[in-house]
Amino acid sequence: MTGTTTLTLGGLLLALIILYANLRPWWAGGRDVKQLAPFCKGLGGALVAATCPGGILGWARQRTGAIANTAGETAGRGATGTAQADTVSGGQMTGLIGVGALVAVLVVFATFLAWKAAGPKDKRRIVGGAFVGLVATLTAGVAGALDWLPGALNGVGDGIVALVEGSGIL
């Protein structure tokens, strides 16, 4: 796999710039929740995708981190003249099993369909949310705060399987 499981200050810088670029218009524009919806769709899909330890969703998380590090280090060095290559404490959400993976794929697919249906401006916001989410979950703080997410996905998946199997219905 070509990617990274660590985030540099440059990668964090780029994620924070994209986060600010999406929050600023909302804050200045009357704080209507509808303005944040596309960004949050991408962010939510990315947070769920980040629970996946491998496969294409795990690869996307690692590859996004590598892109963020490279672009952010270049931007930070160009803007400040100082190196941005110091790493941030890394984190990983663990515990996802097959039934939770089923839910993760469904959520990511729903996010993809939202992206397909969106206009050009909202597409950029969805991608921005996904980028920020994937990059942020590389940090120990965000991954630790979301440590409950794999278990929640597993629980929802268990419920779906129980419903399909007819457990407890009759």
N, C-alpha and C positions, 0 to 999 in steps of 0.2 A: 504494500500500500504506500502510495505517495501522500504523505500528510504529516501532521504533528499532533501530539497530545499535550503539548505545552504552548502557552501563550506568552508572547513577549510584550513589553511595554508598547511597542509600535502597533501590534495587533489590537491591544486594548485601546490605544488611542483611536485607531480607525473605527472600532466598534462604538466608542463613545461619541465620535463625530457623527456617525450615522444615526445613533440614538438621539442626539441633540437635534439633528436636522429634521427628525420626525416629530419630536416633542415640541419644538419651538413654535411651529405654526399652530398647533393645538393650543398651547398656552397663551399665545398672543391673540388667537382668533376666537375667544369666547368659551373655550374649553368644552366644545361639543364632542361628545363621545364618538359620534359618527366619523369625525376626522381621524381618530385613532384606530378605527376598526380594521382597515387594511393592514396596518403595521402589526396590530395585535394578532391578526390571523396568521401572518408569517411567523411571528414570534411564538405563538402557541404550537404551530406545526413543527417548528424547529426544536422547541423544548422537548416535545414528544419524540422526535427523531433522535435527539441526543441520548435518549435512554437505550438506544440500540447499540450493542457492543461491537457489531460488525456489519457485514453486508453492505449494500449500497448506502444505507442511511448512516451507518458508522463511518464509512469512507467519506461521505459528504461532510460530516462533522470535522474529521481530521483534515480534509483537503481545504475546507473553508478556513480553518485555523492557519494553515500554511500560507494561504493567499493573504489573510489578514496580517500575518506577521511580516511578510515581504513588503506588501504595499504600505503598511503602517510604519515600518522601520524606515522605508525610503522617504515617506512624507515627513515623519518626525525629524529625521536627520536633515532633510532639505529645509524645513522650517526653522529648526533651532540650532543646527550645527552640532548637535550632540547625538551619541549613539542611543538607539531605542531598543537594543537587543537583550536587555536584562529580562529574565523570565518572571512570570507571575506564578504563584503557587497553583499547581494543577489539580484538577478534580475529575471524577468520573462517577456517573450514576450507575449503580449496579443492582442486579436482582431481577431483571426482566426475564420472563420465561415465555414459552410459546403462546399461551393465551393472551399475555400482555402484548406480545409482538403483533398479534392479530389486530388489536386495537390501535397500536402505533401506526401500522400500515394504513388502516382506515382513516385515521386522523390526518396523516400526511397526504393521503389521496384526496381527502376533502379540501385540504389547503391548496393542493394543486388545481382542483376544479374551481376553487374561488379565484385563483390566479388566472386561469383560462377565461373566466367570465368577466374579469375586471377590465377597466379601461387602462390606457397607458400609464397614467399618473398613479393609479392604485396598484398596478402591477409592480411599479418601482417600490412602492411602500411595502407591499407584501414581501418582495425580495429583500428589502432593507430589514424588515422584522426578522425574517429567516436568518439573515446574515448575523444580526446582533445576537439572536438566540443561540445559534450554533457556536459562535465565538465565546459568548458569555459562559456557556456550560463547560468550557475548557478550564475555567477558574475554580479553585477549591470553594470559594464562597458561594457562588451560584449553584454549583453541583451539590454542595452540602445542603443548601437551602431547599433544593428540589429533590432531596434524597427520598422523599415520600412518593415521588411520581411513578417509579417503576412498580411499586406495590399497588398503587391506585390503578394503573393500567392492567396489572395482573388481576385485580379484583373485578374490574369491569369485564375483562375477558372471560373470567370464570362465570360471571353472570350471563354473558352471551351464550357460552357453551351450555350452561344449565338450561337456559331458555330453549335452545335448539334441541337439546336432548329430551326436553319435557320433564326435567327434574322438578318435583314439587308442584307441578301444575294441576295434577289430578288428585 
